Amino acid sequence: MKETLQNVEDMVDQSPIVDVTEAFQRWQELLGELTAKIEARFELRRDPSTEALESYGSYPEGAGGRLAAFSGPEIDWMVHSWIGNPKASFVNLHLTVWLGPHIRVPHLGIALLLWPEGWFYADAIPRGDLIGDGDYYDRYYTPNEADWLEHREKHEDFVWFTSPTAFIRASLSPTAYCYSFPASQANIEVVRDVLHRRVDQWLAWVDEAEPVPFEERAALSERDLAVRRNIAERDPANVMGVKLFGQETTDMLVRSLWGGDRVLPRPSGPGE
């Protein structure tokens, strides 16, 4: 298995400047398909704090982006966003869904990147200790071991991405997908298949989950927020936002990723 050990900034700086608008549109279509599945299952309302980020920058003439965050009775914080300059090789897209504390199903993390090569991340973000809670591991991670290994063995175009940042490496579960690859139509279809299967599986987990006792929900909610904030604030790729839009705008975008400016209340789950 091939491997790359670079941060996003270096990958972009060392790559040719090309127009990736066509591949960007394919990524947008894919995230749209996945978002539609999620919106069909959950009651969601856009948080007013992100309305000003519906469109920022100068896209399509230059760099731009969109960030929309949502909440609901079962969803603490869902982010559907993109940032970059497709005409100058770089774009980063996110779809992350952080559940409320009424169940312990892992959160859903998806990211897509063009630099101009393709890159994707997909993970079931744990809600607890995978080593100490063997039952939790067996329920949500053991079922994906075979598919995870098969992908590594079968798809030679996909290069495993190892972040130089230890915190980011620690944030990945044992069955996370984190690969760069040539952004061909065939490879994009491979990613589409992986992500649709992962989202379908995640939605089934939600429907089958047992409720968390009310007295345990507050602690789980606070842990979720700490994890979400740390991942957003410690992401080495934030430097790309600073390059494109400056520190002030980047700080606002990062806060929006974890809900630092949220207006809607955090949920404790149905029947609260």
KAJO-V445038 format. One record per residue. PSI is psi in whole degrees, -180 to 180 (none if undefined). Layout:
# KAJO-V445038
psi: [PSI & PSI]
This chain:
# KAJO-V445038
psi: [125 & 159 & 145 & 142 & 75 & 152 & 166 & -40 & -45 & -39 & -44 & -45 & -31 & 6 & 156 & 152 & 113 & 162 & 117 & 25 & -41 & -46 & -36 & -43 & -36 & -41 & -42 & -41 & -42 & -46 & -33 & -41 & -44 & -41 & -39 & -39 & -42 & -42 & -27 & -22 & -33 & 151 & 121 & 147 & 133 & 135 & 130 & -24 & -17 & 3 & -34 & -13 & 15 & -34 & 124 & 162 & -158 & 20 & 138 & -1 & -33 & -149 & 146 & -168 & 177 & 139 & 120 & 128 & 145 & 156 & 168 & -179 & -32 & -8 & 121 & -50 & 118 & 130 & 129 & 113 & 163 & 155 & 142 & -165 & 90 & -29 & -13 & 37 & -17 & 132 & 143 & 126 & 146 & 143 & 104 & 137 & 116 & 114 & 160 & 171 & 13 & -18 & 164 & 17 & 138 & 151 & 162 & 123 & 125 & 133 & 143 & 144 & 147 & 134 & 19 & -5 & 163 & 159 & 141 & 153 & 136 & 133 & 155 & 103 & 118 & 152 & 14 & -159 & 109 & -27 & -40 & -23 & 85 & -34 & -40 & -43 & -48 & -32 & -41 & -11 & -38 & -41 & -20 & 0 & -44 & -45 & -39 & -45 & -39 & -40 & -44 & -37 & -31 & -38 & 91 & -21 & -19 & 123 & 122 & 132 & 119 & 113 & 138 & -14 & 118 & -37 & -41 & -40 & -39 & -21 & -12 & 138 & 169 & -14 & 26 & 147 & 131 & 92 & 150 & 158 & 157 & 134 & 53 & 161 & -39 & -42 & -36 & -36 & -35 & -46 & -42 & -44 & -45 & -47 & -39 & -41 & -40 & -44 & -42 & -43 & -44 & -43 & -37 & -40 & -44 & -46 & -28 & -4 & 147 & 148 & 147 & 135 & 142 & -36 & -12 & -7 & -37 & -45 & -40 & -39 & -42 & -37 & -44 & -45 & -41 & -43 & -47 & -43 & -44 & -43 & -44 & -46 & -27 & 2 & 119 & -22 & -9 & -25 & -27 & -35 & -41 & -42 & -39 & -38 & -3 & 167 & -41 & -47 & -40 & -42 & -40 & -42 & -43 & -43 & -37 & -30 & -33 & -6 & 27 & -25 & 17 & 150 & -42 & 145 & 153 & 140 & 157 & 0 & 165 & 141 & 14 & none]
